[in-house]
């Protein structure tokens, strides 16, 4: 049978891992030394193959000599074939069936939707634990066939495949722990719930960049659908209601949540977003990639109480009443004005006279002297000023720098300014 036109897996392998391009390296797991092969083989004197093969974007369309694949790849356990031109599952099967210890396979961005995956071909993938089919436009029928033939599959990547719906598999996949299905067009919760039915052991569900608008499910049903879910990523989904966030509490084992870029949170500050989410999700230990410490949780829950204490009763969430039971009713935080004081009432002492005055603190010492000319009947050149802080332990401080602003002295109400004539 004629081989498909294009570059073969073995041809690319020989080129990339030839001694000139990939020098032999000694050490455990670094590679294998394969001696010279019979006359006519495309291989050179030897190839030095690592156990992780990266052959992405190499124009591969077919497998090549299967005996040579078997001879060279017996130790390989990871294989990246992304961004090639593989369109026939039979050719993929020829490669994989001759890599007996393969656990990780990346077939992203190959046009594999152009052929049907038969169960006999899918059987060659049986040992694979992590399978990446991003941007392959793999149909759900193809996915179902894979699920039936890969009993140990733990991680499945189905991103960028233009899915608008989910088709349920006839059998559950009990082994799958992680599903990465970002950048599709899944908008309706009825499609997401099918994933829970298909993958009852799911630990991590990554749904980022799907326009999921709401979680339409009862709390009891959510617990049954995703009984083992520990982590969920809803970045840039379409969630716009706090009730949807509250429903995440229904997943009995949920610990980690990612919720950046959703419409619900757009009107809040960064601080408000994090604190309100932490307060509403009492079981989570990590939010948007950051660990939630015990101190941060208490601060967030107290913030939550104060945030909602002025809301009308009908708008107060149930979580507010739970936290009131935990902490009691809190006093509003005092509003502290941190703006610098603009003026101060001080006592001006000159000889035996004392006059209380209000002075602007944005003016300079020179400007204050001009203001005091009429009060003390001295010219500015003949005037010495001393400032006494009512709490200072060191006595009066001479105000000798004409251009210095009064607020830099820390003048407050009740302080004293002494005026003395300059000694000639």
C-alpha positions in Angstrom: 0.0 0.0 0.0 1.4 3.4 -1.0 2.4 5.8 1.8 0.7 9.2 1.9 2.7 12.0 0.4 4.6 14.3 2.7 7.2 14.0 5.5 7.0 10.9 7.6 7.4 10.6 11.4 10.6 8.6 10.9 12.1 11.0 8.4 11.6 14.0 10.8 12.9 11.9 13.7 16.1 11.0 11.9 16.7 14.6 10.9 16.1 16.2 14.3 17.9 13.7 16.4 20.9 13.0 14.2 24.3 13.3 15.9 24.9 16.6 14.2 21.7 18.2 15.5 21.3 16.3 18.8 24.7 15.2 20.3 24.7 12.0 22.3 24.4 12.7 26.1 25.1 10.2 28.8 23.0 9.8 31.9 19.7 8.3 33.1 16.8 9.3 30.9 18.9 11.4 28.6 18.5 9.2 25.6 19.5 5.9 23.9 22.3 5.0 21.6 21.1 3.1 18.6 23.8 1.5 16.4 24.0 1.6 12.6 21.1 0.0 10.7 21.0 -2.2 7.6 21.9 -0.8 4.1 19.2 1.4 2.7 17.9 2.7 6.0 17.3 6.4 6.1 19.0 6.5 9.6 22.5 7.7 9.9 25.2 6.0 12.1 23.2 6.5 15.2 20.4 8.5 16.8 20.3 9.9 20.3 16.7 9.9 21.4 15.5 11.4 24.6 12.4 9.8 26.3 10.4 13.0 25.6 10.1 13.6 21.8 9.1 17.1 20.6 8.3 17.0 16.8 5.8 19.9 16.5 5.4 22.0 13.3 7.5 19.6 11.2 5.0 18.9 8.4 4.5 15.3 9.3 1.7 13.6 7.3 2.4 9.8 7.9 4.2 7.3 10.1 7.0 5.9 8.0 8.6 2.5 8.7 6.9 1.0 11.7 9.8 -1.4 12.5 12.1 1.6 12.8 9.7 3.4 15.0 9.5 0.4 17.3 13.3 0.1 17.4 13.9 3.7 18.3 10.9 4.6 20.5 10.6 1.7 22.9 11.7 4.0 25.8 9.7 7.1 24.8 6.8 8.1 27.1 6.0 11.6 25.9 5.3 12.6 22.3 4.5 16.1 20.9 3.1 16.0 17.4 1.2 19.3 17.5 0.9 21.6 14.5 1.7 18.9 11.9 -0.4 17.7 8.9 -1.7 14.4 10.2 -5.2 13.9 8.9 -5.5 10.1 9.0 -6.0 8.4 12.3 -4.6 5.2 10.8 -1.2 7.0 10.4 -1.3 8.2 14.0 -2.2 4.7 15.1 0.9 3.3 13.3 3.1 5.7 15.3 1.5 5.2 18.7 1.2 1.4 18.5 5.0 1.2 18.2 5.6 3.4 21.2 4.7 0.9 23.9 5.3 3.1 27.0 3.6 6.3 25.7 1.8 8.1 28.4 1.5 11.7 27.0 0.4 12.5 23.4 -0.2 15.9 21.9 -2.1 16.0 18.6 -3.1 19.6 18.7 -3.7 21.5 15.5 -3.6 18.5 13.2 -6.6 18.2 10.7 -7.8 14.9 12.2 -11.4 15.8 11.7 -11.0 14.8 8.1 -11.0 11.1 9.0 -13.0 8.8 11.3 -11.4 7.2 14.3 -12.2 3.5 14.3 -12.1 1.6 17.6 -9.5 -0.7 16.2 -7.2 2.3 15.7 -8.1 3.9 19.1 -7.0 0.6 20.8 -3.4 1.5 20.1 -3.8 4.5 22.4 -4.7 2.3 25.4 -1.8 3.2 27.6 -2.1 7.0 27.1 -2.9 8.9 30.3 -2.7 12.5 29.0 -4.2 13.3 25.6 -4.2 16.8 23.9 -6.6 17.4 21.1 -6.7 21.2 21.1 -7.7 22.8 17.8 -8.1 19.4 16.1 -11.8 19.9 15.7 -12.2 16.4 16.9 -15.9 15.4 16.9 -17.7 14.1 20.0 -17.9 10.8 18.3 -14.1 10.7 18.1 -13.9 11.6 21.7 -16.4 8.9 22.7 -14.3 6.3 20.8 -11.2 7.4 22.6 -12.9 7.3 26.0 -14.0 3.7 25.4 -10.5 2.5 24.4 -8.3 4.4 26.9 -9.1 2.9 30.3 -6.4 4.8 32.1 -6.9 8.3 30.6 -6.5 10.9 33.3 -6.2 14.2 31.5 -8.0 15.3 28.3 -7.5 18.7 26.5 -10.3 19.7 24.1 -9.7 23.5 23.7 -10.4 25.5 20.6 -12.6 22.9 19.0 -15.7 25.1 18.3 -18.0 23.0 20.5 -21.4 24.6 21.1 -22.9 21.5 22.6 -21.7 18.4 24.4 -22.7 14.9 23.3 -22.9 12.4 26.1 -20.8 9.2 25.8 -22.7 5.9 26.0 -20.3 4.9 28.9 -18.8 6.9 31.8 -15.1 7.5 31.9 -14.3 6.8 35.5 -10.5 7.5 35.2 -10.6 11.1 34.0 -9.4 13.6 36.6 -8.7 16.8 34.5 -10.8 18.2 31.6 -9.4 21.3 29.8 -12.2 22.6 27.5 -11.4 26.3 27.2 -12.1 28.6 24.3 -15.2 26.9 23.0 -18.7 28.2 22.6 -20.4 26.4 25.5 -23.1 28.9 26.8 -25.8 26.7 28.3 -25.5 24.9 31.6 -27.4 21.9 30.2 -24.2 21.2 28.2 -21.8 21.5 31.1 -23.9 19.1 33.3 -23.3 16.4 30.6 -19.6 16.6 31.5 -20.4 15.7 35.1 -22.4 12.7 33.9 -19.6 11.5 31.6 -16.7 12.2 34.0 -17.9 11.4 37.6 -14.4 11.3 39.0 -13.5 14.7 37.7 -11.1 16.7 40.0 -10.3 19.7 37.8 -12.6 21.4 35.3 -11.2 24.3 33.2 -14.0 26.2 31.4 -12.3 29.5 30.8 -13.3 31.6 27.8 -16.7 29.9 27.3 -19.6 32.3 27.5 -21.5 30.3 30.2 -24.2 32.7 31.4 -25.6 31.0 34.4 -25.6 27.8 36.5 -29.1 26.4 36.2 -29.1 23.5 38.6 -30.3 22.7 42.1 -27.8 22.4 44.9 -28.5 18.7 45.4 -28.1 18.0 41.7 -24.8 19.9 41.5 -23.4 17.7 44.4 -24.4 14.6 42.5 -23.1 15.7 39.2 -19.6 16.7 40.4 -19.0 14.8 43.6 -15.2 14.9 43.4 -14.6 18.3 41.8 -11.8 20.1 43.6 -11.0 22.9 41.2 -13.0 24.9 38.6 -11.8 27.7 36.3 -14.5 30.0 35.0 -12.3 32.8 33.8 -14.0 35.1 31.3 -17.3 33.2 31.4 -20.6 35.1 31.2 -21.6 34.8 34.8 -23.4 37.9 36.0 -25.3 36.9 39.1 -24.1 36.4 42.7 -26.5 33.4 43.0 -24.3 31.6 40.5 -21.3 32.1 42.7 -23.2 30.8 45.7 -24.1 27.6 43.8 -20.4 26.8 43.7 -20.7 25.9 47.4 -22.8 22.9 46.4 -19.7 21.1 45.0 -18.8 19.1 48.1 -15.0 18.9 47.6 -14.4 22.3 45.8 -11.3 24.0 47.1 -10.0 26.1 44.2 -11.9 28.7 42.1 -10.8 31.0 39.3 -13.2 33.8 38.4 -11.4 36.6 36.7 -13.0 38.7 33.9 -16.7 37.8 34.5 -19.4 40.5 34.0 -20.6 40.2 37.6 -17.4 41.7 39.0 -16.8 44.5 36.5 -18.3 47.2 38.7 -16.3 46.3 41.8 -12.8 47.3 42.8 -10.0 44.7 42.9 -10.2 44.6 46.7 -14.0 44.3 46.8 -14.0 41.5 44.2 -11.6 39.3 46.2 -13.1 40.0 49.6 -16.7 39.5 48.5 -15.8 36.2 46.7 -13.9 34.8 49.7 -16.7 35.7 52.0 -19.3 33.9 49.8 -17.1 30.8 49.3 -16.3 29.6 52.8 -14.7 26.3 51.8 -12.2 27.5 49.2 -8.5 27.6 50.0 -7.3 29.2 46.8 -8.9 32.0 44.8 -7.6 33.1 41.3 -4.3 31.3 42.0 -3.6 32.9 45.4 -3.9 31.0 48.7 -6.6 32.3 51.1 -5.0 32.5 54.6 -7.1 32.3 57.7 -6.5 36.0 58.5 -7.6 37.1 55.0 -10.8 35.0 55.3 -11.7 36.7 58.6 -11.0 40.2 57.2 -13.1 39.3 54.1 -16.0 38.1 56.1 -16.0 41.1 58.3 -15.8 43.3 55.2 -18.8 41.4 53.8 -20.9 42.2 56.9 -20.0 45.9 56.8 -20.5 46.0 53.0 -24.1 44.8 53.2 -25.2 46.3 56.6 -26.8 49.4 55.0 -28.6 47.4 52.2 -32.4 47.0 52.3 -33.4 43.7 54.0 -34.7 42.2 50.7 -31.3 42.7 49.0 -29.2 41.2 51.8 -27.7 37.8 50.8 -28.3 34.8 53.1 -24.5 34.6 53.7 -24.8 37.9 55.5 -27.0 36.4 58.2 -24.6 33.4 58.5 -21.7 35.7 59.2 -23.7 37.8 61.6 -24.2 34.6 63.6 -20.5 34.0 63.5 -19.2 37.5 64.3 -22.2 39.4 65.6 -23.2 42.8 64.4 -20.2 45.0 63.7 -19.8 48.7 64.0 -19.2 50.6 60.8 -15.5 51.5 60.4 -14.7 55.1 61.4 -14.1 57.4 58.5 -10.6 58.9 58.9 -9.8 62.1 57.0 -6.2 61.8 56.0 -6.0 65.0 54.1 -3.4 67.5 55.5 -4.8 70.2 57.8 -5.3 73.5 56.0 -5.3 75.9 59.0 -4.7 75.9 62.7 -5.7 78.1 65.7 -2.5 79.1 67.5 -1.6 81.5 70.3 0.8 84.3 69.2 2.9 85.5 72.1 4.7 88.9 71.9 6.1 90.6 75.0 3.2 90.4 77.5 0.5 90.1 74.9 -1.2 86.8 73.8 -3.5 86.8 70.8 -5.3 83.7 69.4 -5.2 83.6 65.6 -6.2 81.3 62.8 -3.3 80.9 60.3 -3.2 79.2 57.0 -0.7 76.3 56.9 0.0 76.5 53.2 1.8 79.8 53.6 5.5 80.3 54.2 7.3 81.7 57.2 7.9 84.9 55.3 4.2 85.2 54.5 3.3 84.7 58.2 5.7 87.5 59.2 3.9 89.9 56.8 0.6 88.8 58.4 2.0 89.5 61.9 3.4 92.9 61.1 0.3 94.8 62.2 -0.2 92.5 65.3 3.2 93.0 66.8 4.2 96.3 65.2 7.6 95.0 64.0 9.0 94.9 60.5 9.6 91.5 58.9 13.3 92.1 58.9 13.3 92.8 62.6 11.1 89.8 63.5 12.2 86.4 64.9 9.6 83.6 65.2 9.7 80.5 67.4 7.3 77.6 67.2 6.3 75.6 70.3 4.6 72.3 69.8 2.4 71.7 72.8 3.7 68.1 73.1 7.3 68.8 72.2 9.9 68.0 75.0 12.7 70.2 73.6 11.2 73.7 73.8 10.6 76.3 71.1 12.0 75.8 67.6 13.2 78.9 65.6 11.4 79.4 62.3 14.5 80.6 60.6 13.9 79.6 56.9 11.7 82.2 55.2 10.6 79.9 52.3 9.6 76.9 54.5 5.9 76.1 54.5 4.1 76.2 57.9 2.5 72.8 57.5 6.0 71.2 57.4 6.3 72.1 61.1 3.3 70.0 61.9 1.5 73.0 63.5 -1.8 72.0 65.1 -4.6 73.7 67.0 -3.4 74.9 70.4 0.3 75.3 69.5 2.1 78.6 70.2 4.2 81.0 68.2 6.5 83.4 70.0 7.6 86.7 68.3 10.7 88.4 69.4 12.5 91.5 68.1 15.9 90.8 66.4 18.8 92.0 68.6 20.9 94.7 67.0 
